[in-house]
Amino acid sequence: QELLKKHIKPFNLSEPPLIRVLIIKENDATTKIILDIHHIVIDAASFEVLIAEFQSLYGKGELKDLTIQYRDFVVWQENKLRDKQLTTEREFWLSEYNVV
């Protein structure tokens, strides 16, 4: 508990780090990893992926091959941004909240 109190403290956004890792080896069979990550660095969905991959690496020592790559996401996102429906919806909401 004392280690946690020293480790987990408010972040100063103007100074690194925004991610802190504490490894506690309790005995030969038990090691705990404490992650203290500011929410500006990672969102909840990404954090779930991080934890799942961490557990996979720790348990099996390997990660599954990715079914898509980042470049696939970029292509998908570019197509979505060019989609006429999205443009129509964007224009609607911009006009809806246009305060002059």
Secondary structure, 3 states (H helix, E strand, C coil): CHHHHHHCCCCCCCCCCCEEEEEEECCCCCEEEEEEECCCCCCHHHHHHHHHHHHHHHHHCCCCCCCCCHHHHHHHHHHHHHCHHHHHHHHHHHHHCCCC
